[in-house]
Amino acid sequence: MWVFHGVGGHFASGVFTTREKAEAWIEHHGLTGVLTRYPLDQGVYDWALEQQAFQPSKPEHTQASFIQRFTSANQEHYHYDPQDFG
């Protein structure tokens, strides 16, 4: 699952089944932002633990307030700018 977050947005502005579909939409609208691949049926925090991409090292790393904001640079992701599309 691919999720696009536009610069300045608080929420995702598009969700796609393939990177190709997402990039076509991003290019069509000349968008700036980040396209990130997300695991299905699993939170990023749990995915990162499973992938050994993150290990909690502080008590707060297991609290809901941390987990609900957690993202991982280990997720496949791409940055876009209208200049990228010539």
VENRA-V857545 format. One record per residue. N is the residue number from 1. RES is the residue in one letter. PSI is psi as a letter, one per 20 degrees, with the letter a starting at -180 (none if undefined). OMEGA is omega in whole degrees, 0 to 359 (999 if undefined). D_CENTER is the distance of its C-alpha to the mean C-alpha in Angstrom with 2 decimals. Layout:
n,res,psi,omega,d_center
N,RES,PSI,OMEGA,D_CENTER
N,RES,PSI,OMEGA,D_CENTER
This chain:
n,res,psi,omega,d_center
1,M,p,180,9.53
2,W,p,182,7.44
3,V,p,179,5.85
4,F,p,174,7.08
5,H,o,179,7.45
6,G,q,178,10.91
7,V,p,178,12.66
8,G,i,180,14.50
9,G,q,177,12.91
10,H,i,182,12.58
11,F,r,177,10.99
12,A,q,178,8.99
13,S,i,176,11.64
14,G,q,178,11.14
15,V,p,189,10.30
16,F,q,178,11.84
17,T,h,179,13.48
18,T,q,176,13.60
19,R,h,181,12.21
20,E,g,178,15.73
21,K,g,179,15.77
22,A,g,181,12.64
23,E,h,177,14.23
24,A,g,180,17.54
25,W,g,179,16.42
26,I,g,180,14.79
27,E,g,181,18.02
28,H,h,183,20.30
29,H,i,179,19.33
30,G,l,187,18.95
31,L,q,175,15.61
32,T,p,179,14.02
33,G,b,184,10.37
34,V,p,175,7.11
35,L,p,185,6.07
36,T,p,176,3.40
37,R,p,180,5.67
38,Y,q,175,6.08
39,P,q,177,9.67
40,L,q,175,12.17
41,D,k,180,14.60
42,Q,p,176,13.24
43,G,q,181,11.42
44,V,h,179,9.06
45,Y,g,180,12.16
46,D,h,177,14.48
47,W,g,181,12.60
48,A,h,176,12.64
49,L,g,180,16.28
50,E,h,180,17.14
51,Q,i,185,15.89
52,Q,k,177,17.79
53,A,i,180,14.94
54,F,p,173,15.86
55,Q,p,177,19.27
56,P,p,180,20.22
57,S,i,179,22.92
58,K,q,180,23.81
59,P,h,182,24.84
60,E,i,179,22.24
61,H,i,178,19.45
62,T,j,181,20.54
63,Q,q,182,20.85
64,A,g,182,19.01
65,S,h,177,18.35
66,F,g,184,16.39
67,I,h,183,14.61
68,Q,i,177,13.47
69,R,j,188,11.68
70,F,p,170,10.42
71,T,r,182,7.28
72,S,p,176,8.09
73,A,i,178,8.68
74,N,i,174,9.89
75,Q,p,176,6.88
76,E,p,183,7.82
77,H,q,182,6.47
78,Y,q,178,9.02
79,H,q,182,10.48
80,Y,q,177,12.93
81,D,q,180,16.15
82,P,h,178,19.06
83,Q,h,180,21.12
84,D,h,186,19.13
85,F,j,173,20.76
86,G,none,999,24.27
